[in-house]
Amino acid sequence: MRYVVGYSANARGGDAVNLAVALARRQGASLDLVMVMPEDSPYNGVYPPVAGFGDILAEQISHWIDEGLALVPDDVPAQAHIRRGESEAEALIAAAEELGAELLVIGASSSGLFKRFSIGSVASALLHAATVPVVLAPSGYSRTDPITRLTCALGTRAGAEDVLRTGLEMAKRRCLPLRLVSLVALGQGDATASIEEARAHLRSVAEASQGLAAADLDKPEIDVVVGHGRTIEDAVDGLNWKKGEILLIGSSRLAQNKSIFLGSTANRILRALPVPMIVVPRNFEFPTNEVTK
């Protein structure tokens, strides 16, 4: 089991490493820290190349990624990679695919609402193009103890079953309790009817989950919760979030097959979310040859 960490020599890179360690400790995974070195191009900041600049930059990046490796505890296997590319996001996606990574972990910017999440250009590109699940660490994420619970956000539209299946598989592999959540904004319409509709939907999803895991003796413990508030952000704030929890959410219907596209509701959730988020590609399936725990 391998997780790629998009490392940068700043607090955001440290947040990504901390979260990757917490995830790896839950499943005995190894980490691949990846830094991207820009290719010589007219679109780079320094062009034409200054004599010796490339060597100086490569040496500095090598030093930075060694600092990143030093953040990884001894009980988590890790190695470093330096890649070249015009696009940092494309280089990270290529590295994740080449290394057979199950997850691609990155950090958020530090300028988000309440210092939780703010999506920069690289994160935005990954959240609209990656072919493996992308994990986003909130700004200031310092926890390295194993993840304690997986929450799966489910809507009422087509595709919820795929997200549920992924959540069940992730929870089972990590021996985690699973919480199924539906979020209801009560700003318009019949509030009572909306909440009851969400509860009925989640009950049916929970029953379906029992069917999906019926023959599995290691099926996770499942809890069902409806979060509601005046807005989606209020609904997220009103939920009880545990330390060490992580949220799983699916891609928009606009996403291409096997690819990520972060939809408008997911963006609103992200603005209020106090825990890390995993975004899974549309119709994502775990590799069949992967060894499970």
Contacts in CASP RR format, 6 or more apart in sequence:
PFRMAT RR
TARGET T0000
AUTHOR 0000-0000-0000
METHOD contacts of the structure
MODEL  1
MRYVVGYSANARGGDAVNLAVALARRQGASLDLVMVMPEDSPYNGVYPPV
AGFGDILAEQISHWIDEGLALVPDDVPAQAHIRRGESEAEALIAAAEELG
AELLVIGASSSGLFKRFSIGSVASALLHAATVPVVLAPSGYSRTDPITRL
TCALGTRAGAEDVLRTGLEMAKRRCLPLRLVSLVALGQGDATASIEEARA
HLRSVAEASQGLAAADLDKPEIDVVVGHGRTIEDAVDGLNWKKGEILLIG
SSRLAQNKSIFLGSTANRILRALPVPMIVVPRNFEFPTNEVTK
1 24 0 8 1.000
1 27 0 8 1.000
1 28 0 8 1.000
1 29 0 8 1.000
1 30 0 8 1.000
1 102 0 8 1.000
1 290 0 8 1.000
1 291 0 8 1.000
2 29 0 8 1.000
2 30 0 8 1.000
2 31 0 8 1.000
2 32 0 8 1.000
2 99 0 8 1.000
2 100 0 8 1.000
2 101 0 8 1.000
2 102 0 8 1.000
3 20 0 8 1.000
3 23 0 8 1.000
3 24 0 8 1.000
3 29 0 8 1.000
3 30 0 8 1.000
3 31 0 8 1.000
3 32 0 8 1.000
3 101 0 8 1.000
3 102 0 8 1.000
3 103 0 8 1.000
3 104 0 8 1.000
3 105 0 8 1.000
3 135 0 8 1.000
4 31 0 8 1.000
4 32 0 8 1.000
4 34 0 8 1.000
4 92 0 8 1.000
4 95 0 8 1.000
4 96 0 8 1.000
4 99 0 8 1.000
4 101 0 8 1.000
4 103 0 8 1.000
4 104 0 8 1.000
4 105 0 8 1.000
4 132 0 8 1.000
5 13 0 8 1.000
5 16 0 8 1.000
5 17 0 8 1.000
5 20 0 8 1.000
5 31 0 8 1.000
5 32 0 8 1.000
5 33 0 8 1.000
5 34 0 8 1.000
5 105 0 8 1.000
5 106 0 8 1.000
6 13 0 8 1.000
6 16 0 8 1.000
6 33 0 8 1.000
6 34 0 8 1.000
6 35 0 8 1.000
6 92 0 8 1.000
6 104 0 8 1.000
6 105 0 8 1.000
6 106 0 8 1.000
6 107 0 8 1.000
7 13 0 8 1.000
7 14 0 8 1.000
7 16 0 8 1.000
7 17 0 8 1.000
7 33 0 8 1.000
7 34 0 8 1.000
7 35 0 8 1.000
7 64 0 8 1.000
7 65 0 8 1.000
7 68 0 8 1.000
8 16 0 8 1.000
8 35 0 8 1.000
9 35 0 8 1.000
9 64 0 8 1.000
9 67 0 8 1.000
9 68 0 8 1.000
11 110 0 8 1.000
11 139 0 8 1.000
11 140 0 8 1.000
12 106 0 8 1.000
12 107 0 8 1.000
12 108 0 8 1.000
12 109 0 8 1.000
12 110 0 8 1.000
12 139 0 8 1.000
13 68 0 8 1.000
13 107 0 8 1.000
14 68 0 8 1.000
14 71 0 8 1.000
14 107 0 8 1.000
15 107 0 8 1.000
15 108 0 8 1.000
15 137 0 8 1.000
15 138 0 8 1.000
15 139 0 8 1.000
15 140 0 8 1.000
15 141 0 8 1.000
15 142 0 8 1.000
16 105 0 8 1.000
16 106 0 8 1.000
16 107 0 8 1.000
16 137 0 8 1.000
17 31 0 8 1.000
17 33 0 8 1.000
17 68 0 8 1.000
17 71 0 8 1.000
17 72 0 8 1.000
18 71 0 8 1.000
18 137 0 8 1.000
18 141 0 8 1.000
18 142 0 8 1.000
18 143 0 8 1.000
18 144 0 8 1.000
19 105 0 8 1.000
19 107 0 8 1.000
19 135 0 8 1.000
19 137 0 8 1.000
19 141 0 8 1.000
19 143 0 8 1.000
19 276 0 8 1.000
20 31 0 8 1.000
20 103 0 8 1.000
20 105 0 8 1.000
20 135 0 8 1.000
21 31 0 8 1.000
21 72 0 8 1.000
21 73 0 8 1.000
21 76 0 8 1.000
21 144 0 8 1.000
22 143 0 8 1.000
22 144 0 8 1.000
22 145 0 8 1.000
22 146 0 8 1.000
22 147 0 8 1.000
22 244 0 8 1.000
23 29 0 8 1.000
23 103 0 8 1.000
23 105 0 8 1.000
23 135 0 8 1.000
23 147 0 8 1.000
23 246 0 8 1.000
24 30 0 8 1.000
24 31 0 8 1.000
24 76 0 8 1.000
25 75 0 8 1.000
25 76 0 8 1.000
25 144 0 8 1.000
25 145 0 8 1.000
25 146 0 8 1.000
26 146 0 8 1.000
26 147 0 8 1.000
26 174 0 8 1.000
26 175 0 8 1.000
26 176 0 8 1.000
27 173 0 8 1.000
27 174 0 8 1.000
27 293 0 8 1.000
28 76 0 8 1.000
28 293 0 8 1.000
29 76 0 8 1.000
29 102 0 8 1.000
30 76 0 8 1.000
30 77 0 8 1.000
30 78 0 8 1.000
30 79 0 8 1.000
31 72 0 8 1.000
31 76 0 8 1.000
31 77 0 8 1.000
31 78 0 8 1.000
31 79 0 8 1.000
32 78 0 8 1.000
32 79 0 8 1.000
32 80 0 8 1.000
32 81 0 8 1.000
32 95 0 8 1.000
32 99 0 8 1.000
32 101 0 8 1.000
33 65 0 8 1.000
33 68 0 8 1.000
33 69 0 8 1.000
33 72 0 8 1.000
33 78 0 8 1.000
33 79 0 8 1.000
33 80 0 8 1.000
33 81 0 8 1.000
34 80 0 8 1.000
34 81 0 8 1.000
34 82 0 8 1.000
34 83 0 8 1.000
34 91 0 8 1.000
34 92 0 8 1.000
34 95 0 8 1.000
35 61 0 8 1.000
35 64 0 8 1.000
35 65 0 8 1.000
35 80 0 8 1.000
35 81 0 8 1.000
35 82 0 8 1.000
35 83 0 8 1.000
36 82 0 8 1.000
36 83 0 8 1.000
36 84 0 8 1.000
36 85 0 8 1.000
36 88 0 8 1.000
36 91 0 8 1.000
36 92 0 8 1.000
37 57 0 8 1.000
37 58 0 8 1.000
37 61 0 8 1.000
37 82 0 8 1.000
37 83 0 8 1.000
37 84 0 8 1.000
37 85 0 8 1.000
38 44 0 8 1.000
38 84 0 8 1.000
38 85 0 8 1.000
38 86 0 8 1.000
39 84 0 8 1.000
39 85 0 8 1.000
39 86 0 8 1.000
40 47 0 8 1.000
40 49 0 8 1.000
41 47 0 8 1.000
41 86 0 8 1.000
43 86 0 8 1.000
46 53 0 8 1.000
58 82 0 8 1.000
61 82 0 8 1.000
62 82 0 8 1.000
65 80 0 8 1.000
65 81 0 8 1.000
65 82 0 8 1.000
66 80 0 8 1.000
68 80 0 8 1.000
69 78 0 8 1.000
69 79 0 8 1.000
69 80 0 8 1.000
72 78 0 8 1.000
73 144 0 8 1.000
81 95 0 8 1.000
81 99 0 8 1.000
83 91 0 8 1.000
83 92 0 8 1.000
83 94 0 8 1.000
83 95 0 8 1.000
84 91 0 8 1.000
85 91 0 8 1.000
87 125 0 8 1.000
88 122 0 8 1.000
88 125 0 8 1.000
89 122 0 8 1.000
89 125 0 8 1.000
89 126 0 8 1.000
89 129 0 8 1.000
89 130 0 8 1.000
90 125 0 8 1.000
90 129 0 8 1.000
92 104 0 8 1.000
92 106 0 8 1.000
92 122 0 8 1.000
92 126 0 8 1.000
93 104 0 8 1.000
93 126 0 8 1.000
93 129 0 8 1.000
93 130 0 8 1.000
93 131 0 8 1.000
93 132 0 8 1.000
95 101 0 8 1.000
96 104 0 8 1.000
96 130 0 8 1.000
96 131 0 8 1.000
96 132 0 8 1.000
97 131 0 8 1.000
97 132 0 8 1.000
100 287 0 8 1.000
101 132 0 8 1.000
102 132 0 8 1.000
102 133 0 8 1.000
102 286 0 8 1.000
102 287 0 8 1.000
102 290 0 8 1.000
103 132 0 8 1.000
103 133 0 8 1.000
103 134 0 8 1.000
103 135 0 8 1.000
103 278 0 8 1.000
104 126 0 8 1.000
104 130 0 8 1.000
104 132 0 8 1.000
104 133 0 8 1.000
104 134 0 8 1.000
104 135 0 8 1.000
105 134 0 8 1.000
105 135 0 8 1.000
105 137 0 8 1.000
106 122 0 8 1.000
106 123 0 8 1.000
106 126 0 8 1.000
106 134 0 8 1.000
106 135 0 8 1.000
106 136 0 8 1.000
106 137 0 8 1.000
107 123 0 8 1.000
107 136 0 8 1.000
107 137 0 8 1.000
107 139 0 8 1.000
107 141 0 8 1.000
108 116 0 8 1.000
108 117 0 8 1.000
108 118 0 8 1.000
108 119 0 8 1.000
108 120 0 8 1.000
108 123 0 8 1.000
108 136 0 8 1.000
108 137 0 8 1.000
108 138 0 8 1.000
108 139 0 8 1.000
109 117 0 8 1.000
109 118 0 8 1.000
109 119 0 8 1.000
109 120 0 8 1.000
109 123 0 8 1.000
109 139 0 8 1.000
110 118 0 8 1.000
110 139 0 8 1.000
110 140 0 8 1.000
111 118 0 8 1.000
112 118 0 8 1.000
112 139 0 8 1.000
112 271 0 8 1.000
113 271 0 8 1.000
113 272 0 8 1.000
115 138 0 8 1.000
115 139 0 8 1.000
115 140 0 8 1.000
116 138 0 8 1.000
116 139 0 8 1.000
116 271 0 8 1.000
116 272 0 8 1.000
116 273 0 8 1.000
116 274 0 8 1.000
117 136 0 8 1.000
117 138 0 8 1.000
117 139 0 8 1.000
117 270 0 8 1.000
117 271 0 8 1.000
117 273 0 8 1.000
117 277 0 8 1.000
118 139 0 8 1.000
119 127 0 8 1.000
119 270 0 8 1.000
123 136 0 8 1.000
126 134 0 8 1.000
126 260 0 8 1.000
127 134 0 8 1.000
127 136 0 8 1.000
127 260 0 8 1.000
127 261 0 8 1.000
127 262 0 8 1.000
127 279 0 8 1.000
128 260 0 8 1.000
128 261 0 8 1.000
128 262 0 8 1.000
129 259 0 8 1.000
129 260 0 8 1.000
130 259 0 8 1.000
130 260 0 8 1.000
130 279 0 8 1.000
130 281 0 8 1.000
131 258 0 8 1.000
131 259 0 8 1.000
131 260 0 8 1.000
131 281 0 8 1.000
132 281 0 8 1.000
133 260 0 8 1.000
133 278 0 8 1.000
133 279 0 8 1.000
133 280 0 8 1.000
133 281 0 8 1.000
133 284 0 8 1.000
134 260 0 8 1.000
134 278 0 8 1.000
134 279 0 8 1.000
135 246 0 8 1.000
135 276 0 8 1.000
135 277 0 8 1.000
135 278 0 8 1.000
136 270 0 8 1.000
136 276 0 8 1.000
136 277 0 8 1.000
136 278 0 8 1.000
136 279 0 8 1.000
137 276 0 8 1.000
138 273 0 8 1.000
138 274 0 8 1.000
138 275 0 8 1.000
138 276 0 8 1.000
141 276 0 8 1.000
143 243 0 8 1.000
143 244 0 8 1.000
145 244 0 8 1.000
147 174 0 8 1.000
147 176 0 8 1.000
147 244 0 8 1.000
147 245 0 8 1.000
147 246 0 8 1.000
148 176 0 8 1.000
148 242 0 8 1.000
148 243 0 8 1.000
148 244 0 8 1.000
148 245 0 8 1.000
149 176 0 8 1.000
149 177 0 8 1.000
149 178 0 8 1.000
149 179 0 8 1.000
149 242 0 8 1.000
149 244 0 8 1.000
149 245 0 8 1.000
149 246 0 8 1.000
150 167 0 8 1.000
150 170 0 8 1.000
150 171 0 8 1.000
150 174 0 8 1.000
150 176 0 8 1.000
150 177 0 8 1.000
150 178 0 8 1.000
150 179 0 8 1.000
150 220 0 8 1.000
150 245 0 8 1.000
150 246 0 8 1.000
150 248 0 8 1.000
151 178 0 8 1.000
151 179 0 8 1.000
151 180 0 8 1.000
151 181 0 8 1.000
151 241 0 8 1.000
151 245 0 8 1.000
151 246 0 8 1.000
151 247 0 8 1.000
151 248 0 8 1.000
151 275 0 8 1.000
152 163 0 8 1.000
152 164 0 8 1.000
152 167 0 8 1.000
152 178 0 8 1.000
152 179 0 8 1.000
152 180 0 8 1.000
152 181 0 8 1.000
152 247 0 8 1.000
152 248 0 8 1.000
152 249 0 8 1.000
153 163 0 8 1.000
153 181 0 8 1.000
153 182 0 8 1.000
153 183 0 8 1.000
153 247 0 8 1.000
153 248 0 8 1.000
153 249 0 8 1.000
153 250 0 8 1.000
153 269 0 8 1.000
154 160 0 8 1.000
154 163 0 8 1.000
154 164 0 8 1.000
154 180 0 8 1.000
154 181 0 8 1.000
154 182 0 8 1.000
154 201 0 8 1.000
154 202 0 8 1.000
154 205 0 8 1.000
155 182 0 8 1.000
155 201 0 8 1.000
156 182 0 8 1.000
156 197 0 8 1.000
156 198 0 8 1.000
156 201 0 8 1.000
157 253 0 8 1.000
158 253 0 8 1.000
159 253 0 8 1.000
160 205 0 8 1.000
161 208 0 8 1.000
162 250 0 8 1.000
162 282 0 8 1.000
162 283 0 8 1.000
162 284 0 8 1.000
163 248 0 8 1.000
163 249 0 8 1.000
163 250 0 8 1.000
163 280 0 8 1.000
164 180 0 8 1.000
164 205 0 8 1.000
164 208 0 8 1.000
164 209 0 8 1.000
164 212 0 8 1.000
165 212 0 8 1.000
166 248 0 8 1.000
166 250 0 8 1.000
166 280 0 8 1.000
166 284 0 8 1.000
166 286 0 8 1.000
167 178 0 8 1.000
167 248 0 8 1.000
168 178 0 8 1.000
168 209 0 8 1.000
168 212 0 8 1.000
168 213 0 8 1.000
168 219 0 8 1.000
168 220 0 8 1.000
169 286 0 8 1.000
170 176 0 8 1.000
170 248 0 8 1.000
170 278 0 8 1.000
171 177 0 8 1.000
171 178 0 8 1.000
171 220 0 8 1.000
172 213 0 8 1.000
172 216 0 8 1.000
172 218 0 8 1.000
172 219 0 8 1.000
172 220 0 8 1.000
172 292 0 8 1.000
173 292 0 8 1.000
173 293 0 8 1.000
174 293 0 8 1.000
175 218 0 8 1.000
175 220 0 8 1.000
175 293 0 8 1.000
176 220 0 8 1.000
177 220 0 8 1.000
177 221 0 8 1.000
177 222 0 8 1.000
177 223 0 8 1.000
178 220 0 8 1.000
178 221 0 8 1.000
178 222 0 8 1.000
178 223 0 8 1.000
179 222 0 8 1.000
179 223 0 8 1.000
179 224 0 8 1.000
179 225 0 8 1.000
180 202 0 8 1.000
180 205 0 8 1.000
180 206 0 8 1.000
180 209 0 8 1.000
180 222 0 8 1.000
180 223 0 8 1.000
180 224 0 8 1.000
180 225 0 8 1.000
181 202 0 8 1.000
181 225 0 8 1.000
181 226 0 8 1.000
181 227 0 8 1.000
181 239 0 8 1.000
182 198 0 8 1.000
182 199 0 8 1.000
182 201 0 8 1.000
182 202 0 8 1.000
182 225 0 8 1.000
182 226 0 8 1.000
182 227 0 8 1.000
183 198 0 8 1.000
183 226 0 8 1.000
183 227 0 8 1.000
183 228 0 8 1.000
183 232 0 8 1.000
183 235 0 8 1.000
183 236 0 8 1.000
183 265 0 8 1.000
183 269 0 8 1.000
184 194 0 8 1.000
184 195 0 8 1.000
184 198 0 8 1.000
184 226 0 8 1.000
184 227 0 8 1.000
184 228 0 8 1.000
184 229 0 8 1.000
184 235 0 8 1.000
185 228 0 8 1.000
185 229 0 8 1.000
185 230 0 8 1.000
185 231 0 8 1.000
185 232 0 8 1.000
185 234 0 8 1.000
185 235 0 8 1.000
186 194 0 8 1.000
186 195 0 8 1.000
186 228 0 8 1.000
186 229 0 8 1.000
186 230 0 8 1.000
187 229 0 8 1.000
187 230 0 8 1.000
187 231 0 8 1.000
191 228 0 8 1.000
194 228 0 8 1.000
195 226 0 8 1.000
195 228 0 8 1.000
198 226 0 8 1.000
198 227 0 8 1.000
198 228 0 8 1.000
199 226 0 8 1.000
202 224 0 8 1.000
202 225 0 8 1.000
202 226 0 8 1.000
203 224 0 8 1.000
205 224 0 8 1.000
206 222 0 8 1.000
206 224 0 8 1.000
209 222 0 8 1.000
210 219 0 8 1.000
210 222 0 8 1.000
213 219 0 8 1.000
213 220 0 8 1.000
225 239 0 8 1.000
227 235 0 8 1.000
227 236 0 8 1.000
227 238 0 8 1.000
227 239 0 8 1.000
228 235 0 8 1.000
229 235 0 8 1.000
229 238 0 8 1.000
231 268 0 8 1.000
232 265 0 8 1.000
232 268 0 8 1.000
232 269 0 8 1.000
232 272 0 8 1.000
233 268 0 8 1.000
233 269 0 8 1.000
233 271 0 8 1.000
233 272 0 8 1.000
234 272 0 8 1.000
236 269 0 8 1.000
236 272 0 8 1.000
236 273 0 8 1.000
237 272 0 8 1.000
241 274 0 8 1.000
241 275 0 8 1.000
244 275 0 8 1.000
245 275 0 8 1.000
246 275 0 8 1.000
246 276 0 8 1.000
246 277 0 8 1.000
246 278 0 8 1.000
247 269 0 8 1.000
247 273 0 8 1.000
247 275 0 8 1.000
247 276 0 8 1.000
247 277 0 8 1.000
247 278 0 8 1.000
248 277 0 8 1.000
248 278 0 8 1.000
248 280 0 8 1.000
249 266 0 8 1.000
249 269 0 8 1.000
249 277 0 8 1.000
249 278 0 8 1.000
249 279 0 8 1.000
249 280 0 8 1.000
250 266 0 8 1.000
250 279 0 8 1.000
250 280 0 8 1.000
250 282 0 8 1.000
251 259 0 8 1.000
251 260 0 8 1.000
251 261 0 8 1.000
251 262 0 8 1.000
251 263 0 8 1.000
251 279 0 8 1.000
251 280 0 8 1.000
251 281 0 8 1.000
251 282 0 8 1.000
252 261 0 8 1.000
252 262 0 8 1.000
252 263 0 8 1.000
252 264 0 8 1.000
252 266 0 8 1.000
252 282 0 8 1.000
253 282 0 8 1.000
254 261 0 8 1.000
254 263 0 8 1.000
255 261 0 8 1.000
255 281 0 8 1.000
255 282 0 8 1.000
256 282 0 8 1.000
257 282 0 8 1.000
257 283 0 8 1.000
258 281 0 8 1.000
258 282 0 8 1.000
258 283 0 8 1.000
258 284 0 8 1.000
259 281 0 8 1.000
259 282 0 8 1.000
260 279 0 8 1.000
260 280 0 8 1.000
260 281 0 8 1.000
260 282 0 8 1.000
261 282 0 8 1.000
262 270 0 8 1.000
262 279 0 8 1.000
266 279 0 8 1.000
269 277 0 8 1.000
270 277 0 8 1.000
END
